Amino acid sequence: MKTLPAIFTASLLSLAAFHASAQSVTATGSTLDTAEAAIAQKAKEMHASDYKIISARMGNTVTMSAELYN
């Protein structure tokens, strides 16, 4: 019966370690494509292996946030 809590705890710790390596960036652009291109450029400059867009807001400009992963 102690195995289940141990597996659950190990899963939570591994998830926390994965998110600890993520870094957030924000970019703006006139369209979704230009904002995403700015995110991709920042990811490349910071030598990130991947990125995930976590929010995008549209008004007069597009503001986009992403998490970068190493």
N, C-alpha and C positions, 0 to 999 in steps of 0.2 A: 504494500500500500504506500510505502514511502517513495517508490519509483516515480509515480505520477507527479507529485510535487517537485521532485528533483528535475524531471524532464521539463516541466513548466518553467521553473526558475532558470534553467539553462537556456531555454528558448528566449525568455525575456532578456537575459544578459547578452545573448548573441545579437538580438535585435537592437539593443541599446548601443552595442559596440559598432554595429553597421551604421547607425545614424550619427554616431560621434564623428565619423569620417566625412560626413556631408558638410558642405559649406554653401551658404546662401548668397545669391547675387541677384541684382535687379537691373533691368535695362528698360529704356523707353524707345519708341519709334513711332512713325506715322501710321504704320499698319502692323498687323500681327506678324507678317513675314519679316519686316525689318526689325521688330523687337526680338523675334526668335533668332535672327541672324546675329544680333548684338549679343544675345546670350551664348550662342555657339562660339562666337569670337572670344568672349571672356573665358569660356570653358577651355578653349584651345590655349589661350595665353596662360592659364593657370594649370595647364597640363592635366586637366580632368579627363578621366576615361569615359565618363558619361554624364548626362544631366537630365533632370526631370523638371518640367515646368509645373509649378505648384499653384500659380495664380496668374491671371491676366485681367486687366481692367481697361475698358475702352471709354474714352471721352473724346476730347480734342486730340489726344495722343493715346498711345497704347503703353501701359506700364505692365511689365511682366517680371515675375519672380521665378527663380529656379534654384534647385539644389544641385550642386556639383558633387560628383563622386570620384574618388581616386582609385 
